[in-house]
Amino acid sequence: MHRHEGPPLRKFVTVAVAAVLLGTAAAGVLIGHYNERPPWGTDIAYEGGFVQASRIRGFDVDGSRTKALLAGECALMERQGMGGERAVHDPAAWVEGCLDGAAGHPSRNQGIVR
């Protein structure tokens, strides 16, 4: 009985180095294209605004804060930097998420199919 020992060492090392170089090149292209902004940055911004407004709405006893959010406080919060790092990816999506959360609408990102 003869035991198979796999591919020759030289061939294995060559394929491994090629795979690492290909992975590094692909990562470089993605970083160059998106420039530190994740490809799903719009979803991150929307959900950030939605969650923040939903929390405000949940703790608003008399409804005055929710009315203020719907009357333009979402945009004011984003301009003042209260949206945090999530709003930086797409400020308009953050405001849209904030308005949806304040109005009590379901998140646009819920479900399997969007």
N, C-alpha and C positions, 0 to 999 in steps of 0.2 A: 504494500500500500504506500502510495506516494502523497505526501502532504503538500498542498498548494500554499505558497508563501505570499501570494499577492503580487502586485505589480513591482517592477524593479524600482529601487529607491530613487534613481535619477528621474524616472518618469513621474513618480509620485510627487517629488519636490517641485518639478516643473509645473505640474497641474495645480498644486497648492499655491505656488507663487503667482501664477496666472489668475487664479480665482481671487486672491487678495488684491492684486493690481486692478482687476475689473471692479471689485467692490469699492475700492478707494476712488476709482474714476467715477463710478456712478454716484457715490456720495458727494464728490466734488461738483458734479453737474447739478445735483439737487440743491446743494447749498448755494451755488452760484445763481441758480434760477430763482429760488425763493428768498435769498438774502436774509437769513435768520428768521423769516416769517414762516410758520408751519403751513403746509398746504391746506389744512383745515382751519385756518385762522378765523375765517368768517363764522364758522360754527362755534368756535371757542368764544368769540366776542358776543354772538347772539345769546348763547347759554349763560354767559356771565351777567348780561343785563337782565335776562329773564329770571334768573335765580335771585338776583339782588332785589328786583321789584316784587317778586313773589314773597320774599321774606318780609319786606316792608309792608306789603299788603296783609300778610298773616298777622303781624303785630299791631296793625292799625285798628284801634278800638272804635274810634268814631268815624272813620272814613275820610277824614280831612287830608291825610297824607296821601292816600290813594288818588283823591281828586287832584291834588297838586301834581302828582306824577303824571297823570293824564293831561294836565293843563300845560305841561312843558318843563316840569322839573327833571324829567329824564334827560333831556338835552342839556339842561343846565348842569346836572350832576356830571355828565360826560365832559363838558367844557371845563369844569372845575377840577377834573382829574379824579373824581370819585369812582370812576369805573375801574380803576386799577390797571394792572398789566393786561387784562383780558380785552379791555376796550381799545388798546393800542393797535391790535390786529386789524380791526375794522370798526371805527367809531359809529358809523351809520347802522351797522348790524347790532351793535350794543344798544343803541337807542331803540331800535325796533324790538329787540328782545325785552327791554325794559317796559316798553309800552304794552306789549303782549302780556307780560307778567302782571302789570298793574291792572290791566283790563280783565284778567282772569281767563284769558284764552289759553288753550293748550299750546305747548311748545311746538314750533314748526319742525323740530328735529325728533319728535316722538314717532315711534313706529319703525317698522322694518323698511318700508318704502317711503322715500321722501320725494 
